[in-house]
Amino acid sequence: MSITEVITVISALTVVIGIAVSLLNKRIEDTNRRIDDTNKRIDELRQDMDKRFDKIEQDIREIRQLLYKVLEVPHKEDK
């Protein structure tokens, strides 16, 4: 093999590897962007669920207070 053929083979391999790396980097960036979007949606859903649970807890407290008032046993008078 002459030096020209060796340089040509090395150049061709460099170009092929460069293209492959470029495509791989693009796929990795796309995947990272999708992961970030998914994480953002999950955080929004978690915040919404937290708000709903807080509302449910508050409703339960109110119901409990009403039940205490309704079921309150009258005190016997001291004699």
N, C-alpha and C positions, 0 to 999 in steps of 0.2 A: 504494500500500500504506500502510495506517495504521500507527502505532507499535505498536498492539496486535498486528497481524499479524506485524510484524517480530520482536517479542519472542517471540511464539508459535513462529515458525520457528526462532529462535535457541535457544529452550528445548528444542524437539523435537530439534534437531541435537545439542545438548549431552547430552541424555539418551541418544540413540542412540550417540554417540561414547563416552560414559561406560560404557555397557553393553558395547560392543565392546572397550574397553580392559580392562575388568574380566575379560571372558572370555579375552582374550589373555593377561593376567597369570596367570590360573589355568592356562592351557595351558603357559605358560613354566615355572611352578612345578612342574607335573606332570612336564614333560620334564626339568627339572633334578633332580628326585627320582629319576626313572628312571635318569638318567645316573650319579648318585651311587651308586645300588644296583648298577648294572652295574660301575662302577669298583671297588666293594667286592668284588664277586664275582671280578673279574679279579685283584685283589690277593691274595685268598685262594687262587685257583688258582695264581698265580705263586709264592706261598710254599710251597704243596704241591709244586709242580714243583721248586723249589729244594731242598726236603728230600729228594725222591726222587733228584735228581741227586747231592746230597751222599752219600746212601747208596750209589748206584752207584759213585761215585768211591772211596769207602771200600772197597767190595767189590773193585774193580779193583786197588787198592793191596794188599789182602790176597792176592788171586790172584797178583799179580806177585811178592810176597815168597815165596809158596809155590813158585812156579815157579823163582825164583832158588835156593831151597834144594834143590829136586829136581834141577835141571839144573846144579848147581854142579860145576865141573870139579875133581877132586882135584889138589892141588899135588904136583909132583914133588919128591922129596927131593933136597936138595943133596948132591953127592958130593965 
